[in-house]
Amino acid sequence: MRVLSETAGRVVLKEAFEAQGYHITENYPFSLGDTLVELDGYDPQARVGYEYLTEEDGIEPGPLDLLMRQKHCHLFLIDESQVDDAQAMLAAVFEFFRRIECDD
């Protein structure tokens, strides 16, 4: 299976989020208590962002899952093993957009 690179995945995600009207800040530092993570992209006003989990960046999903469970924000988390190209990434992110529209 092919893997979408960290750089390519981040480009796809940023363009998709901005097309939905979000104002994305890349490499956004996000803290929750003692835990600091740097999200690939985040809109602090809308409290919506994303993280493409790859071996390249080495981020563990645990703290990010905690943020979402506590309803601090909506984060689109996707592991590189789940997508092999930009089209698969877009299909997943647009499903995320549908879910958060239903939550609001």
Buried (B, 14 or more C-beta within 10 A) or exposed (E): EEBBEBEBBBBBBBBBBEEBEBEBEEEBEBEBEEEEBEBBBBBEEBEBBBBBBBEEEEBEBEBBEEBBEEEEBBBBBBEBEBBEEBEBBBEBBEEBBEEBEEEE
